[in-house]
Amino acid sequence: MGDLETPAENAASTQEGGALPAQDAAPAQNVQVSPVQDTSAPADGAQVLPVRDASTPATGAQVPPARGNAEQSAWTGRTQNNDAADGQPIYEIRQLPTAASYHESDVSVLECRGLNKAYGGTVALYNVNLTVRTGGVVGLLGPNGSGKSTLIKLAMGMLQPSMGEILICGKRPSPATKAVTAYLPDTPHLPRWMTVEKAFDYVADFFPDFRKDRADELLSRLRVAPKTNLKALSKGNLEKVCLIATMARDAKLYILDEPIAGVDPAARDFILETIICNKPEDSTILLCTHLIADIEPVLSHAIFLNRGQVVLDKDVKDVYAQDRKTLDELFREVFRW
């Protein structure tokens, strides 16, 4: 087959049972930004962002893996705890797990066999063959228009393959697979006329594995009142509430479509911590993004899609050991214009 044309990945998109209906966007609210302090001695109440200097990492710094190092580096972040007696937020250091701590097995949670998808004469996916193992955090990586969202919609049963098949826990997409798959679309999907509390009840009605206690705990860290209307939330907080509704489920597979796109660095820290620290031990997370540097430290496996074809399907530790590059460096090399 000749050069593949890239489709608009939102073409032929349909509603599916695993995702709740999207509503009109709400106007953003004023966001109070705390001044950034030096991480060595943060002032009371200050928001401290991760430091990216790998040569002299401070506490709370995100350090990218050393070139060629088979071990992924630890990643810590400062988060707020609002239980202080004086009502002022205090900061605690939370250690994010790395690939070495995941309990992966050889059991397949997602499998593609000769998968093809075309929109008329435009090919979106061509002969995709891959297996995602249980227990890890897998990056589905590629530039815009590479076929990532099409693959996700096929996994969720929102689209049907033109040829081949895609399996979730050994079954074709169906209500049975959606019951074990938690899906976060790339746009907010909760009804805006609801309060946060009612939205969580709404999700719980669809999915019995929704854990209200986990959702309430995450919501308290976000400092959003349960009775707040979704339409009153800022864009960033609305996206975080949608993420909480997804990660509060006890699913076998979490499929997250661009969860950190379009948010500020501090919001990305909260989002990634929410994703990784709430991952059940025997579950798998499929992270779809083109922002490689932000998620690289928590990935155990990487899949590169380019113009609808798989060009890389490898454990991250093997990329470091064999290619002697970070994922971000390899990504820039593969997708160089």
N, C-alpha and C positions, 0 to 999 in steps of 0.2 A: 504494500500500500504506500502511496506517496505521502507527501507532507500532510499532516493532520491539521484541520482547521479548528480553531478553538471556539466553542459555542458560548453564548451568554449563559452562564451557569444557572441563572435564575429562570431560564426558559422552561416551559412545561412544568413549572413547580405547582404542586397541588397540596392541599391540606392533608395531613395524615393523623392517625389516632395517637401517635406517640408525642406529638407536639400540640400545644394549646393554641387557639386562634390568636393571631396578632391584631393589635388595635392601632388607632392613629397615634402618632408620636405626641408626647406631652411636652409642654414648654419647659426648658431647663430652668432650674431654680438657682438662686445665688449660692455659690459654694464658698465656704470660708476656708481659706488656705493658711495653714500655720507656717511660720517661717522655718526654714531648714537650718538646723544647728550642726555644729561639728559633732560627728558621731562618737568621738572619744569622751565628750562630756555634754550630753544633751540637756538642755534646759527643761525645767518642769513644763509639761504640757506641749512641748514642741514635737512636731512630726519629723522623724528622722528617716531619710531615704537610704536605701542600700548604697554602699560605696563600690565602685567598679574598678578600683586600682588593684590589680592582681599582684603587683610587686610588694606592697605593704598592706595587706588586707586588714582592715579594722574589724572589731566585733560587729556583726550584722552585715558584713559585706558579702556581695555575691561575687565569687571568684570563678571565672570560666576555667574549664579543665585545661591542664597543661598540655601543650602540643605533644601528641603521641602518647599521652598517659592513658592507660587502660581504665583507670579509676576516675569516676566522676567526682568533682569536688563538692563539698558540703555547701549548702546555701542557707543562710539564716536571714531572718527579717525581723524588724521591730514591729510589734503590733500593740494595739491599745487594749487595755483592760479597764473597764469603767467601774470597778468595785471598790475603788479607793474611798476611805471614810470621808474625805473632804470633798468628794464629788469630782475631783480632778482626775483626768486619765493618767494612768501609770503605764509604763512600757515594759513588756517582757520579751525576752529573746526566744523565738521559736525556731527549732531546727527542722528544716524541710528534709524529708527523706530523699535519698539518691537511689540510682538504679541498683546499687549493691544491696540495698535493703529490701527490694521487692521480692516477692515469692512467686516467681514465674514457673509455669509448668509447660509441658509439651501439648497440652490440650488446646485445641483451637476454639477461639471464641468468635472469630470472623474469618471467613474464607471466600476468596474469589477464584472462580474457575473459568478461564477463557471469557472473561466478562467484557462485553462490548455494549456501548450505548451511542446511538446516533440520533440527531435531530434533523430529519430529512437527509440532506446530503452532507451535513456537518457532523463529523465524528467527535464525540466528547471523550469516550474511553475506548481503547483498542487493545484487545487481548490481555486484559489485566489478570494476572495470576499471583496471588499472595495469600499468606496465612498469618493471622495475628494470634499470638499465644496468650493464654490466660495469665493475669497477674501483673503485667507491666504497664508502663506509660509509653504509648507509641505516638510519635509525631507523624502526621500525614502532611507532608511539606511540599510546597511548590508555589510558584508565582500565581498571581491572579489569572484565572482562565485556564489553569492546568488540568482541571477535572476533579478537584477535591470535593466541591459541593455536590457535583453530580454523583460521585461515589457514595457520599453520605446519604443523599436522597434515595439512592437505590437500596442502601442498607436499611433505611427506615420504611421502605415500601411506598415511598412517595412517587417513585418512577419505576418502570418495569424495564428489564434489560432487553436490548435488541437481540443479543445472543449471549450464551453462557449463563452462569448463575452466581448468586451471592448468597452465602449462608451465615446465619447468626446462631451460634450454639448448635450447629448441624441442621438447622431448619431454614427454609426460605422465609423471607420477611412476611409476617402475619401478626395477628393480635397476640399470639403466643410469644413471639420474639420481642414485640414492643413491651410486653409485661416485664421483661428482664433487661431492657435497654432504656437508659435515661438519655434524652436528646436535648441539647441546647442549640437552638437555631442561631443564625448570625444576626438576627434582629429580635428585640424584646417581644415575647409571645403571650404574656399574661394580660388578661382583660383590664384596661386602664380604669374602668369605672369601679373596680373593686378596691377594697382596702387590702393591705398586705396580708392581714389575718385571713380574710375571706379568700384571697388568691391561694394561700397555702391549703385551705380547706378544699378548694376547687381541685387542686392537684391531687390531694389525698383521696378524693372521690374517684379519680381515674386510676390511681396507682396505689394498691394496698401496702406497698413497701415504703411509702413515704413516711419518714420519721419526723413527727412534729417537734419532738424534743431537740433533735439536731438542728432543725430549721430555726427554732426559737433561740438557741444558743448562738448560732451564726448571726442572726438578726440583731441580737443584743450587742455584739461586737461592732456591727455596722452603725449602731446608735440610731436606728430607725424604729419608731413606735409601731406596734402591730396594727393600730387603727389608722395609720397614715394612708391616704388615698394614693394609689399608684400614679395617678396623673399629676400629683403634687411633688413627685420625686424628681430630682435632677436626672439627666441622662445616665450619668455614671452610677448613681445609686439604684436606678431602675434596672440596669444591666446586672448589678450585683444581686439584687433581689431575685431576678430570673435565674441566676447561677445558683443561689441558695436553694431555690425550689427544685433545681435539677440534682444538686449534690446531696440533698437531704434524703434521696431515695437509696435503698439498699439494692442496687442493680448489679447485674453481672458485667454489663458493658456501658460505659459512659462515652457518648459521642458528642464532642464539643466543637462547634463550628465557629472559628475565629473568636474565641472568648476574650482575647486581650486586644483586639483591633480597635483603634479609635479611642483608647482611654489613656489617661496620663500615667507616668511611671509609678506613682504611689498607688493608684488603683490597680495596676498590674500586679503589684506585690500582694495586695489583698486577694485578688482573683486567683493567682497561682497558689497562694497558701491555702485558700478555701478548697481548691481542686485537690491538691496533693495530700493535705492533712486529713481530708475526709474520705479518702479512697479506702474502701474495704479491702482487706488483705487479699482476697481471692478474686477481686474484680480487675477489669482492664479499662484504661482510659485511652481513648483515641482523640488526640488533640490536632485539630486542623488549623493551620496557620501558615503565614509567610514570615512571621517575626521570630526567626530562629534563635537569635542570641538570648532572648528573654526566657525561653523554655528549655534550652539545651541542657542545663544542669540537672533537670529532673527526668529527662528522657532515658528510656532503656533501649529503645529501638527506633529507627527512622526509616520512613518510606518517602522517596522523592517521586513526585509525579511531574512529568513534562509533556505537555500537549497530549494528554490522555494516556500516556504510557508510563509504566514503572521503570525508572532509570536507576533507582537505588532501593534496596531492601536489605538492611543490615543492622545488626546490633551496634549501638553507639560505641561500646568498648572496642569493637573490631574496627570501627572507623578510626579511632585514636591510634590503635596498635598498627594497623595495616596502611592506612592512608596518611598517617602522621599529620593530620589536620583536625581542627575543630569542625563541628557540623556547620557552623556559620561560614567558615572558610571554604569548606567543600561545596556548600550551597551556592556561594558567590561564584565559585569556579564552574559549576555545572550550568548555572543559569545566567552566565555572563552574556550581556547583549552583544 
